[in-house]
Amino acid sequence: MGWDIILLFVLMSIGVLFITYYASKKTKTAGSFYTAGGGLTARQNGLALAGDFMSASTFLGLIGAFSLTGYDGFFLMYGALVSFLVILFLVAEPLRNLGKYTLGDMITARFRFKQVRGVTAFNTIIISVFYMLGQLVAAGALFKLLLGIPYNTSVLIVGIAMLAFVLFGGMTATSWVQIIKAILLVGGTFIMFVMVMWKFNFNFIGIFTDMKTATPFGIDFLNPGLKYKNGWDAASVTLGLILGTAGLPHVLVRFLTVPNAQVARKSVVWLMWIMGLFHIMVIFLGFGAAKLVGTSNIIEANPAGNMAAPLLAKFIGGDFMFAFISAVSFATILAVVAGIVVTGATAFSHDIYNEILKDGKATEKQQMFMVRLASIFITVIAIALSLFLQNFNVAFLSSIALTLAASSNLPVILLTIFWRKFNKTGAIFGMLIGLISTIGLVMLSPNVWNLEPGVALFTGNPIFPLASPGIVSIPLGFLGCYIGTFIGARKTKNVEDNFPEIIVKSTIGNDVKGVVNH
Amino acid sequence: MELVKEQSSVKKDIEQQDNKQIDYDKIFASEDFKQLLLYKKKFIIPYTIFYLVYSLALPFLALFTNILNVQVIGDITLAWVYGISIIFMSFAVCSVYVKKSAELDEKVKQILVKEGL
């Protein structure tokens, strides 16, 4: 590719690394490594949240999904936005009021058992790895298109780059990278949106008429059902998205980076507006890609449509725009993956190493060492797995991670805050059953099994008919909590009931004075 | 550095609070707190049901029925209008929450003052 793309790449990378370096000078304690010192404002945190969420899967995957499957792109999109309502109404403020560094802190505020902490941390790590897969696959496809290097090599390069990132900066660095990246991504999307609509003479009604003849699918492109023949499959994906974000560890810890519940709340409002407007633009970018780039060209670059956005940028804005959008996508992938790695590694060093193995007595130095070790470990696993997933739409891959979060974390988070009878056994059962059933059902699904040889990992009839397991695994997660609570009820009879403390703290706030002075 | 200092002072505040031994059971049992929870439930539960049903209805209506395949303006069908309306529904519900929770903050303050915290 030309010199301009390489130049832009270098410039962006230097900018981003400079922020990381600057932030790393501020990161003195393990506490500020984990949660950015708790000092972000609502707008900053809202932007950082948007940055966390507008990952490669949102930007590249959704534009690809709208361009190749028309209306069915919706089913991969809107659930995430609604999910932030679930967070706002049910999770954000109690979590802010109860948590300290990790999700494990919050759950163990109520159940002070090492097993509970251990399972929560394990869960966090598994979900983090799954969520990284979508990002790494996108990175692989992007570098392949950009530089013409093989997919496997590009996944490795991105993996190493983001490790460097995490090891130097931690959460402060990723917070600032997310903020800057969110601004760049929304800005870039807006410029592309205006340029695409220019080609359609800003005729928002006419563009639909154009789309009837723009693709090989004809009028079906505008109707639901191009991808999802089975309504249950679409409902399952949607349900996973709606409940998933509210259980996603790296999004939830964002609420620990603000000073109090009021700021947590306001940052969600910022996020909603940024993401909502972004989503509307994404639809038209998908249309633009289908009409201007053409279905066959999109599929040729990546069968799942992951490269629709960069190709569209090249068509409307030439090499410069192509370089810019690709560089923003790359920064996006780097930043999101770094955020996820920090979350997973924190769960290991803070929960498993410090709290469980060392009884909370590990030194700062030891903890920082374990964070770095865990970061390397998690990255290596994710890179290894993503080598097999080249042909999946990245928005779909991340929907699996979200379903995992919705099935294993969300039931436990909600019941911990709201159900008095909920106990330790229930929490452990819920998390494990949610986790195992989601992974198990994906293993039995059409993603892994296909009658035609070579299409999926194994040849055969899928035992579970849906590509996304949410509609079964999420209820199973809740059921697991209930059954576990029932089994554990006798054992925990004599354990002190601290539900009043939890509900009072989660409603009123931990930093009581902050509320009064507010 | 200032951030770190600020946070450590907040932490000290919390520790002092803890030393004072806040009587959570007492607050939990108080009439004001029960009222607060009831008030909170009264708006959280109906709204949560509303936005969940509104957004989960789309896949079923779109893929099991044909009622959304009606043209509204030009070639834009009801399915597209519904899909995009979810985004605006989210904005609306979100702003309702912000208003309601500002009221709740007031109630929380009253309880805190009453309990002498």
HADDOCK unambig.tbl for C-alpha pairs under 7 A between the chains (distance, minus, plus):
assign (segid A and resid 26 and name CA) (segid B and resid 1 and name CA) 6.88 0.50 0.50
assign (segid A and resid 37 and name CA) (segid B and resid 3 and name CA) 6.42 0.50 0.50
assign (segid A and resid 37 and name CA) (segid B and resid 4 and name CA) 5.97 0.50 0.50
assign (segid A and resid 37 and name CA) (segid B and resid 7 and name CA) 6.78 0.50 0.50
assign (segid A and resid 39 and name CA) (segid B and resid 3 and name CA) 6.20 0.50 0.50
assign (segid A and resid 74 and name CA) (segid B and resid 83 and name CA) 6.89 0.50 0.50
assign (segid A and resid 82 and name CA) (segid B and resid 90 and name CA) 6.36 0.50 0.50
assign (segid A and resid 85 and name CA) (segid B and resid 94 and name CA) 6.71 0.50 0.50
assign (segid A and resid 89 and name CA) (segid B and resid 44 and name CA) 6.47 0.50 0.50
assign (segid A and resid 205 and name CA) (segid B and resid 74 and name CA) 6.22 0.50 0.50
assign (segid A and resid 205 and name CA) (segid B and resid 76 and name CA) 6.86 0.50 0.50
assign (segid A and resid 208 and name CA) (segid B and resid 75 and name CA) 5.76 0.50 0.50
assign (segid A and resid 208 and name CA) (segid B and resid 76 and name CA) 6.28 0.50 0.50
assign (segid A and resid 209 and name CA) (segid B and resid 75 and name CA) 5.56 0.50 0.50
assign (segid A and resid 224 and name CA) (segid B and resid 62 and name CA) 6.00 0.50 0.50
assign (segid A and resid 224 and name CA) (segid B and resid 63 and name CA) 6.40 0.50 0.50
assign (segid A and resid 225 and name CA) (segid B and resid 63 and name CA) 6.31 0.50 0.50
assign (segid A and resid 231 and name CA) (segid B and resid 59 and name CA) 6.21 0.50 0.50
assign (segid A and resid 231 and name CA) (segid B and resid 60 and name CA) 6.08 0.50 0.50
assign (segid A and resid 231 and name CA) (segid B and resid 63 and name CA) 5.05 0.50 0.50
assign (segid A and resid 231 and name CA) (segid B and resid 64 and name CA) 6.28 0.50 0.50
assign (segid A and resid 234 and name CA) (segid B and resid 59 and name CA) 5.86 0.50 0.50
assign (segid A and resid 235 and name CA) (segid B and resid 56 and name CA) 6.91 0.50 0.50
assign (segid A and resid 235 and name CA) (segid B and resid 59 and name CA) 5.33 0.50 0.50
assign (segid A and resid 235 and name CA) (segid B and resid 60 and name CA) 6.90 0.50 0.50
assign (segid A and resid 269 and name CA) (segid B and resid 94 and name CA) 6.70 0.50 0.50
assign (segid A and resid 272 and name CA) (segid B and resid 91 and name CA) 6.78 0.50 0.50
assign (segid A and resid 276 and name CA) (segid B and resid 87 and name CA) 5.78 0.50 0.50
assign (segid A and resid 500 and name CA) (segid B and resid 24 and name CA) 6.04 0.50 0.50
assign (segid A and resid 500 and name CA) (segid B and resid 25 and name CA) 5.66 0.50 0.50
assign (segid A and resid 500 and name CA) (segid B and resid 28 and name CA) 5.59 0.50 0.50
assign (segid A and resid 501 and name CA) (segid B and resid 24 and name CA) 4.98 0.50 0.50
assign (segid A and resid 501 and name CA) (segid B and resid 25 and name CA) 6.77 0.50 0.50
assign (segid A and resid 504 and name CA) (segid B and resid 24 and name CA) 6.47 0.50 0.50
assign (segid A and resid 504 and name CA) (segid B and resid 28 and name CA) 6.28 0.50 0.50
assign (segid A and resid 508 and name CA) (segid B and resid 108 and name CA) 6.17 0.50 0.50
assign (segid A and resid 511 and name CA) (segid B and resid 14 and name CA) 5.85 0.50 0.50
assign (segid A and resid 515 and name CA) (segid B and resid 109 and name CA) 6.91 0.50 0.50
assign (segid A and resid 516 and name CA) (segid B and resid 109 and name CA) 5.84 0.50 0.50
